[in-house]
Amino acid sequence: MAIEDSRAKILEPHLRKIVEEVLSNALKFTEKGKRVEVSTSIEGNRSCIIVKDNGKGMTPEQVKRVGAYIQFDRSRQEQQGSGLGLALARKITNLYGGELAIESRLSVGTKVTVMIPRAD
């Protein structure tokens, strides 16, 4: 995966892993038949990847607590995996001087924006 004409300062396998983890998370928590949107943009000196879902969403407290091995509402919804997806994506992004931002509303959906510095 490459960000079109971006010159992002990141190795392709790391970019691929970020996208896989964020997209996997969005698909996992979006009901069958609902949309998951992926877009890219260049904002200033950063290449951005935006993944928006119409899934179950998270509370502001849950967004603050996103981290390794953290899973929410496990008793109400069986979730596959270890809870590492967004934490791993954030860690890789941060290693490149980037930022991973999460915006979410319960019962509405989640938007994850990955911003990676460009090699200009």
C-alpha positions as CSV (number, residue, x, y, z in Angstrom):
1,M,0.0,0.0,0.0
2,A,1.3,3.5,-0.8
3,I,-0.2,6.9,-0.2
4,E,-0.5,8.4,-3.7
5,D,2.3,10.9,-4.4
6,S,3.0,11.4,-0.7
7,R,6.7,10.8,-0.1
8,A,5.7,9.7,3.5
9,K,8.8,9.0,5.6
10,I,7.9,5.4,6.5
11,L,8.9,1.9,5.3
12,E,6.2,0.2,3.2
13,P,5.9,-2.9,5.5
14,H,5.2,-0.5,8.5
15,L,2.7,1.5,6.5
16,R,1.0,-1.7,5.5
17,K,0.8,-2.9,9.1
18,I,-0.7,0.3,10.3
19,V,-3.4,0.2,7.6
20,E,-4.1,-3.5,8.2
21,E,-4.6,-3.0,12.0
22,V,-6.8,0.1,11.7
23,L,-8.9,-1.3,8.8
24,S,-9.2,-4.7,10.6
25,N,-10.5,-2.9,13.7
26,A,-13.0,-0.9,11.7
27,L,-14.3,-4.0,9.9
28,K,-14.5,-6.0,13.1
29,F,-16.8,-3.5,14.8
30,T,-19.0,-2.6,11.9
31,E,-22.1,-4.6,11.3
32,K,-22.4,-6.5,8.1
33,G,-23.8,-4.3,5.3
34,K,-22.6,-1.0,6.8
35,R,-19.8,1.1,5.3
36,V,-16.2,1.5,6.2
37,E,-14.5,4.3,4.3
38,V,-10.8,4.8,3.6
39,S,-9.3,7.9,2.3
40,T,-6.0,9.6,2.0
41,S,-4.9,13.2,1.8
42,I,-1.8,15.4,2.2
43,E,-2.1,18.1,4.8
44,G,0.8,20.4,5.1
45,N,3.9,18.3,5.7
46,R,2.0,15.2,6.6
47,S,0.4,12.3,4.6
48,C,-2.9,11.2,6.2
49,I,-4.9,8.0,6.1
50,I,-8.4,8.2,7.4
51,V,-10.6,5.2,8.2
52,K,-14.2,5.9,9.1
53,D,-16.7,3.2,10.2
54,N,-20.3,3.2,11.2
55,G,-19.7,0.7,14.0
56,K,-20.6,0.6,17.6
57,G,-18.2,3.4,18.5
58,M,-16.5,4.2,21.8
59,T,-17.1,6.5,24.7
60,P,-14.6,9.3,25.3
61,E,-13.3,7.3,28.3
62,Q,-12.7,4.2,26.1
63,V,-10.9,6.3,23.5
64,K,-8.5,7.6,26.2
65,R,-7.9,4.0,27.4
66,V,-7.0,2.5,24.0
67,G,-3.8,0.5,24.5
68,A,-2.2,-2.9,24.4
69,Y,-4.5,-5.8,25.5
70,I,-7.4,-3.4,26.2
71,Q,-10.8,-4.7,24.9
72,F,-14.1,-3.0,25.7
73,D,-17.5,-4.7,26.5
74,R,-15.9,-8.1,26.2
75,S,-18.9,-9.6,28.2
76,R,-21.4,-8.2,25.7
77,Q,-19.6,-8.7,22.5
78,E,-17.2,-11.5,21.6
79,Q,-14.1,-10.0,20.1
80,Q,-11.4,-11.9,18.3
81,G,-7.8,-10.9,18.7
82,S,-5.7,-9.6,21.5
83,G,-6.6,-6.0,21.7
84,L,-3.3,-4.9,20.2
85,G,-4.5,-3.5,16.8
86,L,-4.9,0.3,17.5
87,A,-2.1,0.3,20.1
88,L,0.3,-1.3,17.6
89,A,-0.7,1.1,14.8
90,R,-0.2,4.0,17.2
91,K,3.2,2.8,18.3
92,I,4.5,2.3,14.7
93,T,3.1,5.7,13.7
94,N,4.8,7.4,16.7
95,L,8.1,5.8,15.8
96,Y,8.0,7.7,12.6
97,G,7.2,11.0,14.3
98,G,3.6,10.7,13.3
99,E,0.3,10.8,15.1
100,L,-2.7,8.5,15.3
101,A,-5.9,10.3,16.4
102,I,-9.2,8.6,17.3
103,E,-12.6,10.3,17.2
104,S,-15.6,8.2,18.2
105,R,-19.2,8.4,19.2
106,L,-21.0,5.5,20.9
107,S,-23.5,3.9,18.5
108,V,-22.4,6.1,15.7
109,G,-18.9,5.1,14.7
110,T,-15.2,5.8,14.8
111,K,-12.8,7.8,12.7
112,V,-9.1,7.0,12.9
113,T,-6.7,9.4,11.3
114,V,-3.0,8.4,10.8
115,M,-0.7,11.3,10.1
116,I,2.9,10.6,9.0
117,P,5.5,13.2,8.2
118,R,6.5,13.7,4.6
119,A,10.1,13.6,3.3
120,D,10.0,17.1,1.7
